[in-house]
Structures are given as structure tokens and as C-alpha cells.
Amino acid sequence: MQGISLANITTGLSLAERIVSATLTTLICLILLFLNGIMLFTLRNKFMFRETSRYILLYNLLLGDTLQLVISQLMYCLTSFRITLTYPACGVLVLLGNLFSRISPLVLVAMSLERYVAVCHPLRHASIMTRGNTVRAMRGMWIVCFKIVLIQNLLILMFPFEQLDSLQMTQPCRYIALFLLPFSEIYHNTYSGLVFFFAGLANISSYVGIVIAARSAATDKVSVRKAKSTLLLHLVQLSLSLLSVIYSNILTILSPLLNWVAFNQMQIFLFVCFFLLPRSLSSLVYGLRDQSLRIALLYLLFCCFKGPVKAVVS
């Protein structure tokens, strides 16, 4: 991936402009973290949500997105203020960021399949999407993602660091800054491409299956309509996640076309659209669309403003 250096992007910006940029994105990030935090607390605090497969999947999606939100904002601030780390510290940060970002497409696939089973095979849904099966599937996905990301980081160790004068990096910590060897970039791009391809294929296949099932008179039309909307939402989330992967490439294209002021504004806008907002899209949409969640969230928010937070019981 030939991406423009964010360190070079900020070279033409004054300290005040970099402070404004970091402050603006941090404020947006904090608001989104609050929304995600409320949703995560609600999903863990009510028995029904802890025992239902679709809410277990949603919790894992939100958990990965929330942690990725923190990592993305941290790396953005490090870049804005040109703070450099050592290679080991950056490696840990990149490992965590990759882990949290890689889990989201896989959970979206599981959520799409869950909706497909619920609509097309309603009589088998309860026996297939049990709490135990869902928890085991999520545990397996986290383990697989961790192993894949760990392999990517182990490839970095093949670089001859002993030949360097210092392990201190000369540029801010970013994903592409650790592509020290060609096959590290090849591994990253190949895995990203395969994940998004198969995730998109699974989502589209589930959507087509639900559309076909909608022709049956015995199918619940309301459930079909909601499932189709949910799957379209998943496709939007996958598309935004894919755009975040090619974020640096987009900046490379825009760099010669815009002046520094316009480019900085575009950089902030794209960062918010590709990295921050997608990580809270599930909270915003599910919190508004799901009746059970909406009631629990309204009750929790009412408690927050009227007195001490009380546990939401089933």
C-alpha cells in the first residue's frame, strides 16, 4: 500500500491548527464513546440481552468497534502532534488496532447469517442460534483474528532491527509505518481483500435468500422487511470499513488537488467518516430500531439524569 505519510500532511500546519484538528476529532470521539458505552452497559446489564444470540453478536461488534475507536483516535493524536514511539510500542498498538478492526467484518457475517436463519428457517433458529453456539462462535472468531494479526506482527520481527542505530521511530506510529518488508504489506492487503470479499459475499447471499423467502406467503413480512434493512446496514458498515483500509490512498490522490487548508479539512472529514462514525453506527441504528433496546436505553438514560444509575433488570 503506497500511502501518503500523515506526518508529512501535518508539516504545513501550524501548532494551533493541529490542536484544533485533534481537539475536534477527540470531542467527536468522546461523544461516540459515550453512546457506545451506554449501549454496551445496557447489553450486559439485562438478562434477556445476555442470553439472546443477536444481542450477544451485537455486543461483540460494539466491543470491537469501541476499542478500535479508542486506538484510531489515539493514533490520530500521535500523528497530529508528531509524537513518535519505539518500534515495539508501535507494534503493540498496531496489533491491538488490527485485532479490533478485523473482528468487525467477521461479526457482521455472523449477524447476517443469524438474520437469514431467523427469517428463512424460523423453526430451526432456536436450536441453531443458541447462547452456547453463539458464544463459541464469537470466541473462535476472536482467537482466529488474534492469530492472524499476531502472524502479521511476527513478520515484522524478520526485519533486521539490530542494524538500526535506535529502535525509536522517525515518524508517527501508523499501520503502514510497520510495512518494513514487502511481504508484510502483501500479507496485510491479501488478508484484508479476502475478508471483505467473503464478508460482502455472505451478506449479499443472505440478502438474496431473504428476498427469495419473502415470496412465500407463510413468511412474516414485517420480519423480512426488518431483516433486509439490517443486511443493507451491514453492507454500509462493510463499505465504510473498506474505505478506512484505503484511507491513505485516498489522501494520496487528494493531496496534489487541494491546498493545505482544504486538505486538512478534508483529512478531518474523511477521518471522522471512515474511522469514527462507522464505529458508532451500530449503536445509533440498533438503539433506534430495536424496540427492546430502545426501551432499555431510555430507562437507563432517564436514571442517569434523574438520579444514580440503577441496574436494568429483566
Secondary structure as UniProt FT lines:
FT   HELIX           6..9
FT   HELIX           10..12
FT   HELIX           15..45
FT   HELIX           47..51
FT   HELIX           53..80
FT   TURN            81..82
FT   HELIX           87..120
FT   HELIX           122..128
FT   HELIX           131..156
FT   TURN            157..158
FT   HELIX           161..163
FT   HELIX           176..178
FT   HELIX           182..213
FT   TURN            214..215
FT   TURN            217..218
FT   HELIX           221..245
FT   HELIX           247..254
FT   HELIX           255..257
FT   HELIX           260..271
FT   HELIX           272..276
FT   HELIX           277..279
FT   HELIX           281..289
FT   HELIX           291..306
//
